[in-house]
Amino acid sequence: MKKNKNIWCFLVFLLCSLYVTEVSAQQEKLPTYFSNNFSQLSPYNTSLLLDSNSLLTNENSQNSLFQQQSGNINSVVLNQVGFENNADIKSSNQTSQNVNQIGNENYYSFINYYNSSPINFGVHQQGNSNSLQIYGTNSMMNGAAIIQNSNNQALIIKNY
């Protein structure tokens, strides 16, 4: 009789653990390319709302972000998932970006002081130790989307 009770306890424990695993797997959200849905952010993420046009999000406390803007129309949306990701964004007015860094030790730099035309592009880096540096913009950057899925790669774009 004691053996049957132990078997039933084991089966109940097994079914409960499978149910908990299934529920937690359904709630897990993987990052998507250029997602603008911020309702999925957990309370452990840090978000900074600069003004009505800019939302900056870091999903790990070791990520760093430096953003400087001048002008009225500037929108930067940044999701960093991983450790020690860095972003340095210095832009003039009328610039819209959507940057999503997934991985560890990724670096993104965008410097654009002299452009007044609207620029709208998205950048996605997935992997470890990737570097993307963009200096200046021109008409070729309008609507550009840069995706870098690799490790230990560097891409430098200079538009003067």
Secondary structure as the mmCIF struct_conf table of DSSP 4:
data_model
#
loop_
_struct_conf.conf_type_id
_struct_conf.id
_struct_conf.beg_label_comp_id
_struct_conf.beg_label_asym_id
_struct_conf.beg_label_seq_id
_struct_conf.end_label_comp_id
_struct_conf.end_label_asym_id
_struct_conf.end_label_seq_id
HELX_RH_AL_P HELX_RH_AL_P1 LYS A 2 GLN A 27
TURN_TY1_P TURN_TY1_P1 TYR A 33 PHE A 34
TURN_TY1_P TURN_TY1_P2 SER A 39 GLN A 40
TURN_TY1_P TURN_TY1_P3 PRO A 43 TYR A 44
BEND BEND1 ASN A 45 ASN A 45
STRN STRN1 THR A 46 ASP A 51
TURN_TY1_P TURN_TY1_P4 SER A 52 ASN A 53
STRN STRN2 SER A 54 ASN A 58
BEND BEND2 GLU A 59 ASN A 60
TURN_TY1_P TURN_TY1_P5 SER A 61 GLN A 62
STRN STRN3 SER A 64 GLN A 69
BEND BEND3 GLY A 71 ASN A 72
STRN STRN4 ASN A 74 VAL A 81
BEND BEND4 GLY A 82 GLU A 84
STRN STRN5 ASN A 86 SER A 91
BEND BEND5 ASN A 93 GLN A 94
STRN STRN6 THR A 95 ILE A 102
BEND BEND6 GLY A 103 GLU A 105
STRN STRN7 TYR A 107 ASN A 112
BEND BEND7 TYR A 114 TYR A 114
BEND BEND8 SER A 117 SER A 117
STRN STRN8 ILE A 119 GLN A 126
BEND BEND9 GLY A 127 SER A 129
STRN STRN9 SER A 131 TYR A 135
HELX_RH_3T_P HELX_RH_3T_P1 SER A 139 MET A 141
TURN_TY1_P TURN_TY1_P6 ASN A 142 GLY A 143
STRN STRN10 ALA A 145 ASN A 149
BEND BEND10 SER A 150 ASN A 152
STRN STRN11 ALA A 154 LYS A 158
#
